[in-house]
Amino acid sequence: MKKVLAFIVSVSFLLSGHGCRDNQKADTTTESAATSAGGASDTPISERLQSLGLTGEGHWRGISLGDSLAIVKNTEEAKLFESDASHLGYSLEFPNMESVDMLYHQKDQKVLAIDVDLYLNTRQSVTDYTNDLKQYFTARYGHPVQQEKAVVWTGTQQEKISVIDVSEGKDYGIKIKINSALEAAATASTRR
């Protein structure tokens, strides 16, 4: 009788341990599927990009093209320096005297395009930010193409994201442009 009871307890223990392992495998599989589906966890965000406020959400600082201006005003934590009928402008200064200005262009009270000007101190800073931004946008939108001085990605809704080194002499900087397909088409047609 003792042997039978010991056998039943052993089998129960083994089965419950096996069930836990199966649940752990299922949790790991679910987590891996979520990560491979493009979740924020697989977007590389360096310390530099964190200082810019980038996340794995939205197009820029948690804000997406098409968002209402109310969302921009509620989400954006930088200092508002300009507001008019065509855009909202925000600025953020860093302790090392570098800064970033962000313009959220709008049409019908919705974000149509985002322009970012990153003012930097050195060539090395330009290189470091450019490398981090390339890695970040490539993880989110796939491999870019080179167009003159710009590195350009195309998003899932045909939006264009570009990173351009705009340094001249001892003035170092990067321009980031995020345009909706509608804005990109309008800009292209005015250049012709």
Summary of the structure (lengths in Angstrom):
residues: 192
radius of gyration: 24.1
end to end distance: 92.8
largest distance: 92.8
contacts: 512
relative contact order: 0.11
helix: 42%
strand: 31%
